[in-house]
């Protein structure tokens, strides 16, 4: 296992739809192991393959704070999500703020569905099928969006988009080639 650099907003792989995994072979299993290691060292609750520069439909997650029968840690390859309706209410900055390892150090509120059914494959090619609610559902949606080439900051309402654009310009997040290395660079979220 190896920690991989995390690419930052502006890297093309983050802004295009990831490709389906056709065969789960040793290369994919190594990628998944590296993603778990990277996610853990970065103190993340999820990590999508595009965030480590690989345009494949894979994400890992680690979230202990749910009571569902769903796994607390896992990987989903070629995921499919079925969501409940998303509230039309404005997101609450205290309740709905998200951060992203590919927009390091920033957080903004975003309204998400409160329920997600997650289906796909695990690293051994076995079917995965579970339900997620609340913050766990938020994590699933966040990681899944990466696989469609969207970061949460691309989906903010106008008020928060304005603040994101200002922060994006200040931080220089729009230029390809920027990365940060978990465990080497300072933790952008101060963990």
N, C-alpha and C positions, 0 to 999 in steps of 0.2 A: 504494500500500500504506500501511496505517496500523496502528499499534499500538493494540490495543483493551484496555480495562480487563478484568481477570480477576475474575469474581465469586467470592465466598467462600461456604463451606458455610453453608447456611441460605437461600440464594437459591432460590426455587421451581423455576426452570428446571433446577437441578442435581438435583432430587429427583423428576423425572417422566420418563417415556420420551420420547425425542426422536422427531420425526416423520420419515418417509421423505422424501428429496428426490425430487420428481416430475420436475423439469426442471432440467438443468444449464445455467443461463443466465448472463448477465453478472453478475447479482447474486450468484450462487453462486460464480462465479470470483473476484469481488472479495472475498467472505467468505474463501475459501480463501487468497488472497494475504495478506489481513490476518492470518489465523490463523498462517501461516508466519512473518510478521514478528513477531507477538506472541510466538510460541513461541521464536523466536531471541533476542529481546531479554530474555525471561524466563529464558533459559538452560534451557529445558525440552527433554525428549526426546520429548514428545508433547503434544498439545492437542486437546481435543474441543470442538466448537461450543458446547455448553451452558456451557462454562467462560468463553466471551466473551458469554454471555447469549442465545445463539441456539439454540433447541430443534430442531435438525436433526441427522440421523444422518451426521455428518462428523467425521473426525479426521485430524490431521496427525501426522507423526512424523519424527524425525531421530536415527538411531542408527548410528554407524559401526562399532561394536565387535562385528560378527558376520561369520562366514565364509560364511553362506548365500548362495544365488543371489538372495536377496530384495533389493529396493532398500534403500539406506541412508537415503533421504529420500523422503517421499511423502505422499500423501493417499489416504484410502479413504472413498468416499461409499457410503452404504447397506451397510456391511460385514456380513459373515457370518463367524463364527468357528467352527471345529471344533477341539476341544481334546483333548489326551490326558488321562488320568486325573490327578486332583489327589491328591497324597500326603496321607495322613491324619496324618502326623507333625506335631508342633508346629513352627511356623516358627522359623527360627534368626535372632535379632536381627542377627547380623553378615552373614548371607547373603541374607536375604529382606526387608530393610527397604525400604519405599517412602516416597516423599513425594508431595505433590500440590500443584500451583499453586493449587488452590481450598481447601486447608487449609494455608496458607503457614507455613513454618518448622517443621513437624512431620514426623516419620517414625515409622512403626510396622511391625513385621514381619507379613507375610501370606503364607500358602502359596498358590502358583499352579501351574497346569499348566506343564510344561516344554516343551510343544509346542503350537503353534497354526497351523492353516491359515487364511489370511486371504483372503477373496474380497469383491469389490465393484466399484466403478467409480472411475476417476481423474477429474481435473478436466475432461478432454475427453470423458468418457463411455465411455472404453475399459475393457474388463474388466481387473481386477486379480486375480491369483491367485498367492499365494506362501506359503512356509512359514517359520515363525519358531521359534527354539529359545532356551532359556535366558532371559537378560535381555530379549532382543528379544521373545520370546513374552510375557514379563511386561508389557512396555510395551503390546503389542497388547491384552492382556486388560484392563489398567488403563484405556486409552482407550475400549475397547468398553463397559466397565461404565458409564462416564459416559453413554453413549447410552441405557442402560436405567435411568437415574436413580439409579445407585449409585456412591458414592465408595468407595475402598478402605477407608476408616475405618468404613464401614457393614458390612464383612465380616470384621472382626477377631475372633479367638477371645476368649473371656470375659476372660482376663487383660489382654489389650491393649485391649479395649473399655473396661475400667474406667479405664485410663490415658488413653485418648482422651477419655472423658467428662469427666475432670478437666481435661485441657488445653483441651477445647472450652469448658468453663465459664469457665476462666481467660482465654482469648483472646476470649470473646464470640462464638464461631462458631456461631450459630444464629439470627441476626437477619437478615432480608432487607435488601438495600440496601448491603451491604458489598462493596467492591472494593479492588483494589490495581492500580497502574499500572506495568507493567514499564518500566524506563528512567527513571522519575520517582521512584517510591517506592524505599526501600532494598530490595535483593534479600533476600527472607525466608530464602533458603537460603545466603546469604553467598558467592555466586559472584563 
